[in-house]
Amino acid sequence: MKSYQQLTYEQRCQIYILKKSEMSQQAIADTIGMSQSASSRELRRNAGVSPPSPAEE
């Protein structure tokens, strides 16, 4: 079984930037090298918020 690995601050920023450029969730996941469900959870968790801050890391 795979172990869970938290997203890095850089990955969260990448997700935010790619979503703002209207890239699909699957394309974002492929670009960052993560599963589509992980990118979906991150987008849902941070829907409508400003870019992640380093303090969240």
Beta strands, then each sheet from edge to edge (+ up, - down):
end
